[in-house]
């Protein structure tokens, strides 16, 4: 378990491509998450249509919080693999709900984002990502 946590916290090698992916993903997710707060009524209606019923408003807010927090984590390089993994779950949910009901953009856009997120999970956050404390790094001796 310690190795898994260390791997999720590790930003990986300092690659430029993953930095670019991380920043682009952050822009998309922070904007989308904030949109769920700014246009809450519209998103509540959409989430109702996608099958969330009476809890649609709360689910829209929860998804908005996840997207903003994980998007900022990606932007800052704080545990980028963990943030990307969380957002992969978000995109799988988007495909299963909005994609299934509405199709079109609600299928292809989350699919593309999911692939780019998978690259961040596999390769890490790239340059200027925050390094975890020594005690959490893979291979470090436990205290």
Secondary structure, 3 states (H helix, E strand, C coil): CHHHHHHHHCCCCCCHHHHHHHHHHHHHHHHHHHHHHHCHHHHHHHHHHHHHHHHHHHHHHHHHHHHHHHHHHHHHCCCHHHHHHHHHHHHHHHHHHHHHHHCCHHHHHHHHHHHHHHHHHHHCCCCCCCCCCHHHCCCCCCC
